[in-house]
């Protein structure tokens, strides 16, 4: 048996532990493991008849190759945000399948977010043997309660938010801290709750400045140190602003036409209150560095489960964590809906804060 692995989309801590787990689990079964570089984009660079292109975009994974990588962030396989169906020259699904056939790959394990796994579901629908592993620090893949990278992103965010309190307090300002989360506000909601910030603004609920500003001013005045902290998801919207082009926020920061929502909110706050602000986009720092203990654990477990599914010939599945238990669902499950914050159950949209109305019987992350 020869299996392939790739990572696609944004990197997150926990990918390398998962790669190590897959590789060692497969080797223990006597299988060969091929790592494909640069996600699905790497496939488009491979010419099955050109050994040099195969060597450039794939290599054998063995015990030595994966030794110690579980302590590293990012992905040793590198990554890209490419869907072969939307290549400039048209749908290249057939090319991907031709590469897999020519290289003798019996099954693929793909680690990615919504974009990467959508193409994986497409291949599964065509009958190709594939197992998907969800990873995204936004935790927004439908069908699983947890994605690799989420815990580390929250941990990094809480550390940074609390560190920024010293500067905010010293200058008696209002801190506006923007976190990743274009479609889902889970990362901001949980980070804001754990860091016990004054207000948390999420992608799912538009920000009404007429309601928010008095709350922030009261927060600042109520604290002897005379400062306040507000966390906001990058995908949040502000009531009264022209709705930004959704494609703009999908671009890298250097290519966006609009300032980030954190900077826009800070300008509104300064104009309405006369108070100074501290603005910080945590951005890539949220996904930088080594994985925390939970993402190592989930990475190892997801990788082992993926190999077990292939070994038992249960293909076309996505590994999941649901209600605190490892499980798996059809690979196309993520296509059925979108995952977002349960606003009614977990968020107070009038006071812009997390709320815990119920805890008994809930899973660890309350989602």
Buried (B, 14 or more C-beta within 10 A) or exposed (E): BBBBBBBBBBBBBBBBBBBBBBBBBBBEEEBBBBBBBBBBBBBBBBBBEEEEBBEBBBBEBEEEBBEEBBEBBBBBBBBBBBBBBEBEEEEBBEBBBBBBEEBEBEBBBBBBBBBBBBBBBBBBBEEBBBBBBBBBBBBBBBBBBBBBBBBBBBBBBBBBBBEBBEEBBEBBBBBBBBBBBBBBBBBBBBBBBBBEBBBBBBBBBBBBBEEBBEBBBEBBEEBEEBBBBBBBBBBBBBEEBEEBEEEEBEEEEEEBEEEBBBBBBBEBBBEBBEBBBBBBBBBEBBBBBBBBEBBBBBBBBBBBBBBBBBBEEEBBBBBBBBEEEBBBBBBBBBBEEEBBBEBEEBBEBEBBBBBEEEEEEBEEBBB
